[in-house]
Amino acid sequence: MHSFFSWMDSFTNFLWGGPMLLLLAGTHIYFTVRLGFIQKYLPRGIRLSFSRSDSEGEGVSPYAALSTALAATIGTGNIIGISTAIAIGGPGAVFWCWLTGLLGIATCYGECFLSVSWRVKNKDGHFMGGPMYVLQNGLRKKWLAFLFSLAAVLASFGMGSSVQSHSICSALQSHMAVSPHIIGMAAALLAGFVMLGGVRQISSLCTFLVPFMSLFYLAGCFYLLFANRSFLPDAFSLIIRSAFSGKAFAGGFTGTAVMLGIRTGISRGLFTNEAGLGSIPMAAACARTPSPVTQGLISMTGPFWDTVVICAVTGLVIVSSILKTPQAYAGIPIDSLCLAAFSQLPFWGTEILSISLILFAFATILGWCYYGECAVRFLAGQRAVKPYQVLYLLSVYLGAVVSLERVWGVSDLLNACMALPNLVCLWLLRKKIITETHRELNRRG
């Protein structure tokens, strides 16, 4: 068994060490160029996401669909992931993470466009969609649809539930002595209560939870940025300079070679916003929307909020705080840089960050539950959803009480198994995306 896991780790490191990063980054750049820098329509996408939908149907509102996707993507990676990126790749990793999020907006648009184009209605009149339906109905590649769906189900048990409940447990136990069994059961019960209401209840809670938890966390960040305002020009300068040169970093951290900073920043950006992974399109497909282009514009705002805003702000907070008090960062764990920054708040700093981590993790549990249900429904029909929900809640509980040494490695491999079929959709159907997008946007003026 040990040799199997060693082989799996080596293969996963190979995939994400070059091939997957190049493929995803290349896809981001290609669609950015061929769609005429679709990112310029972000203001329109934001406006549409808050507009009332006049489309008929039993789906959720476009804003609710976006909130469900954001619930899954805005997670602990926005905090811990940026901390490790800066510690490993230097402050320049923040620039590459930000740039990846900006370019990933185009890929997110394309995959959501396809998902809405090939979505279907179930017997209750609700929309269902995602890369598996595009692969099956658009490309006639059912085996790839099966591979994507199976990987999505398995990934939901790892990065979607157990990893998140483990994060909740760690955050709570850092402030109080409470049994992980109690934390695991409480998280599972709360998630189960929401899941009973189906997609409508999940999306309804996400429409409240996502803006609340984001603003709660960003409030602490903006306070720190104001407190560090005299160091912000130097922080901006250091991030840009370090993105293209291996400069030494303050406080004992060394910004290593340029390539390491690029690789670390790009990989963290790809993991946090999930553009190209194929998860966001499953939420986009359930929306009441007049056209694939409209929902694509709405859904592409997800990577903007997740990476271009939250990850960038987090990175700027950490870098400016290190420049202000470098002695506070000497010798601390690489995943604790944001914690050290929030400890500089005048009151309840670590508690605010812990609450943010708990909210982010719980929202991810809900978002990935919906993704897993979509994949299970495609594989085995509606009858398999309830058994899946039971197993999902069990994984929420187990995540809080068992060691998760292997989960991250397996999750990385499953992410690749999701991304590859989804990217096949994008490349083989790229002409449809580009042609119909330009036609409709030109018609709208």
Secondary structure in CASP SS format (residue, H / E / C, confidence):
PFRMAT SS
TARGET T0000
AUTHOR 0000-0000-0000
METHOD secondary structure of the structure
MODEL  1
M C 1.00
H H 1.00
S H 1.00
F H 1.00
F H 1.00
S H 1.00
W H 1.00
M H 1.00
D H 1.00
S H 1.00
F H 1.00
T H 1.00
N H 1.00
F H 1.00
L H 1.00
W H 1.00
G H 1.00
G C 1.00
P H 1.00
M H 1.00
L H 1.00
L H 1.00
L H 1.00
L H 1.00
A H 1.00
G H 1.00
T H 1.00
H H 1.00
I H 1.00
Y H 1.00
F H 1.00
T H 1.00
V H 1.00
R H 1.00
L C 1.00
G C 1.00
F C 1.00
I H 1.00
Q H 1.00
K H 1.00
Y H 1.00
L H 1.00
P H 1.00
R H 1.00
G H 1.00
I H 1.00
R H 1.00
L H 1.00
S H 1.00
F C 1.00
S C 1.00
R C 1.00
S C 1.00
D C 1.00
S C 1.00
E C 1.00
G C 1.00
E C 1.00
G C 1.00
V E 1.00
S C 1.00
P H 1.00
Y H 1.00
A H 1.00
A H 1.00
L H 1.00
S H 1.00
T H 1.00
A H 1.00
L H 1.00
A H 1.00
A H 1.00
T H 1.00
I C 1.00
G C 1.00
T H 1.00
G H 1.00
N H 1.00
I C 1.00
I H 1.00
G H 1.00
I H 1.00
S H 1.00
T H 1.00
A H 1.00
I H 1.00
A H 1.00
I H 1.00
G H 1.00
G C 1.00
P C 1.00
G H 1.00
A H 1.00
V H 1.00
F H 1.00
W H 1.00
C H 1.00
W H 1.00
L H 1.00
T H 1.00
G H 1.00
L H 1.00
L H 1.00
G H 1.00
I H 1.00
A H 1.00
T H 1.00
C H 1.00
Y H 1.00
G H 1.00
E H 1.00
C H 1.00
F H 1.00
L H 1.00
S H 1.00
V H 1.00
S H 1.00
W C 1.00
R C 1.00
V E 1.00
K E 1.00
N C 1.00
K C 1.00
D C 1.00
G C 1.00
H C 1.00
F E 1.00
M E 1.00
G C 1.00
G C 1.00
P H 1.00
M H 1.00
Y H 1.00
V H 1.00
L H 1.00
Q H 1.00
N H 1.00
G H 1.00
L C 1.00
R C 1.00
K C 1.00
K H 1.00
W H 1.00
L H 1.00
A H 1.00
F H 1.00
L H 1.00
F H 1.00
S H 1.00
L H 1.00
A H 1.00
A H 1.00
V H 1.00
L H 1.00
A H 1.00
S H 1.00
F H 1.00
G H 1.00
M H 1.00
G H 1.00
S H 1.00
S H 1.00
V H 1.00
Q H 1.00
S H 1.00
H H 1.00
S H 1.00
I H 1.00
C H 1.00
S H 1.00
A H 1.00
L H 1.00
Q H 1.00
S C 1.00
H C 1.00
M C 1.00
A C 1.00
V C 1.00
S C 1.00
P H 1.00
H H 1.00
I H 1.00
I H 1.00
G H 1.00
M H 1.00
A H 1.00
A H 1.00
A H 1.00
L H 1.00
L H 1.00
A H 1.00
G H 1.00
F H 1.00
V H 1.00
M H 1.00
L C 1.00
G C 1.00
G H 1.00
V H 1.00
R H 1.00
Q H 1.00
I H 1.00
S H 1.00
S H 1.00
L H 1.00
C H 1.00
T H 1.00
F H 1.00
L H 1.00
V H 1.00
P H 1.00
F H 1.00
M H 1.00
S H 1.00
L H 1.00
F H 1.00
Y H 1.00
L H 1.00
A H 1.00
G H 1.00
C H 1.00
F H 1.00
Y H 1.00
L H 1.00
L H 1.00
F H 1.00
A H 1.00
N C 1.00
R H 1.00
S H 1.00
F H 1.00
L H 1.00
P H 1.00
D H 1.00
A H 1.00
F H 1.00
S H 1.00
L H 1.00
I H 1.00
I H 1.00
R H 1.00
S H 1.00
A H 1.00
F H 1.00
S C 1.00
G C 1.00
K C 1.00
A E 1.00
F C 1.00
A H 1.00
G H 1.00
G H 1.00
F C 1.00
T E 1.00
G C 1.00
T C 1.00
A C 1.00
V H 1.00
M H 1.00
L H 1.00
G H 1.00
I H 1.00
R H 1.00
T H 1.00
G H 1.00
I H 1.00
S H 1.00
R H 1.00
G H 1.00
L H 1.00
F H 1.00
T H 1.00
N H 1.00
E C 1.00
A C 1.00
G C 1.00
L C 1.00
G C 1.00
S C 1.00
I H 1.00
P H 1.00
M H 1.00
A H 1.00
A H 1.00
A C 1.00
C C 1.00
A E 1.00
R C 1.00
T C 1.00
P C 1.00
S C 1.00
P H 1.00
V H 1.00
T H 1.00
Q H 1.00
G H 1.00
L H 1.00
I H 1.00
S H 1.00
M C 1.00
T H 1.00
G H 1.00
P H 1.00
F H 1.00
W H 1.00
D H 1.00
T H 1.00
V H 1.00
V H 1.00
I H 1.00
C H 1.00
A H 1.00
V H 1.00
T H 1.00
G H 1.00
L H 1.00
V H 1.00
I H 1.00
V H 1.00
S H 1.00
S H 1.00
I H 1.00
L H 1.00
K H 1.00
T C 1.00
P H 1.00
Q H 1.00
A H 1.00
Y H 1.00
A C 1.00
G C 1.00
I C 1.00
P C 1.00
I H 1.00
D H 1.00
S H 1.00
L H 1.00
C H 1.00
L H 1.00
A H 1.00
A H 1.00
F H 1.00
S C 1.00
Q C 1.00
L C 1.00
P C 1.00
F C 1.00
W C 1.00
G H 1.00
T H 1.00
E H 1.00
I H 1.00
L H 1.00
S H 1.00
I H 1.00
S H 1.00
L H 1.00
I H 1.00
L H 1.00
F H 1.00
A H 1.00
F H 1.00
A H 1.00
T H 1.00
I H 1.00
L H 1.00
G H 1.00
W H 1.00
C H 1.00
Y H 1.00
Y H 1.00
G H 1.00
E H 1.00
C H 1.00
A H 1.00
V H 1.00
R H 1.00
F H 1.00
L H 1.00
A H 1.00
G C 1.00
Q H 1.00
R H 1.00
A H 1.00
V H 1.00
K H 1.00
P H 1.00
Y H 1.00
Q H 1.00
V H 1.00
L H 1.00
Y H 1.00
L H 1.00
L H 1.00
S H 1.00
V H 1.00
Y H 1.00
L H 1.00
G H 1.00
A H 1.00
V H 1.00
V C 1.00
S C 1.00
L C 1.00
E C 1.00
R C 1.00
V H 1.00
W H 1.00
G H 1.00
V H 1.00
S H 1.00
D H 1.00
L H 1.00
L H 1.00
N H 1.00
A H 1.00
C H 1.00
M H 1.00
A H 1.00
L H 1.00
P H 1.00
N H 1.00
L H 1.00
V H 1.00
C H 1.00
L H 1.00
W H 1.00
L H 1.00
L C 1.00
R H 1.00
K H 1.00
K H 1.00
I H 1.00
I H 1.00
T H 1.00
E H 1.00
T H 1.00
H H 1.00
R H 1.00
E H 1.00
L H 1.00
N H 1.00
R H 1.00
R H 1.00
G C 1.00
END
